[in-house]
Amino acid sequence: MCNQTASCFIGDQSYIEGRFPGEGKIIVRLDEPSEVKVSFYFDNISAVGTLTSIVWYETGCKASTRSDVDGKTVAAESNSTGVFERSANLLDNDEHLVSFKSDLEATYLMKVEITPAVF
């Protein structure tokens, strides 16, 4: 997808584990236009880093939505609410690549929440 390889399909009932610094890619499948929320639950943040980025791609990578958040904001949101999350609206009824990367130092659980929406 988008000339890239993703680690897995992920939906509302699943999650992935990982460690930052690093990057990852997942695929979500939509049956209708939806808001796709990506949530990170961090454990043991040892350094906040400088930047965390999440990119949601429309089918065929014809368009994308990018969220770049500085490290201090990621750590502050995670510490105050227990989760760092961002979302984007995707229009195509198909498979979508979501990529993410950060130089923050921590382990994480990441889940995706898909909410059908009318745009």
Secondary structure as UniProt FT lines:
FT   TURN            2..3
FT   STRAND          8..9
FT   TURN            12..13
FT   STRAND          15..29
FT   STRAND          34..47
FT   STRAND          51..57
FT   HELIX           59..61
FT   STRAND          64..70
FT   HELIX           71..81
FT   STRAND          84..90
FT   STRAND          95..116
//
